[in-house]
């Protein structure tokens, strides 16, 4: 039981990290891709 609770706890933490910093990084990457596409067109 404790093992399962620990695993659930870590996945929640990992998801929290993903939502926090990885989302920002992914968003920045997407913005860079969009800028590159717009730059190539103009």
N, C-alpha and C positions, 0 to 999 in steps of 0.2 A: 504493500500500500504506500509506504513512504517513498519507495523507488518511483512509483508512478507519479506521485505528487511532485517529486523532484524533477522528473522529466517534463511534466506539464509546466512547472515553474520556469525551466530553462527555455522551453519553446516560447513561452510568453515573453520572456526577456529578449530572446532573439528576434521575435516579431516586433517588439518595441523598438529595438535597434534598427531593424529593417525599415520600419515606418519612419523613424527619425532621420538618421544620417544617410542611410542608403537611398531613401526617397529623394532627399535633397541632391545627392550626387547624381542620381538617375535623371532628375529634373534638369540639372545643369547640363548633363550630356545631351539631353533632348534639345535644349535651347541652343547648344552649340551646333548640333546637326541642322536645326532649322536655320540658324544664321548662315551656315555654310551653303545651304540650298539657296537661300535668298541672295547671298553674295555671288553665287555662281550664275544666277539668272540675270542680275543687274550689270 
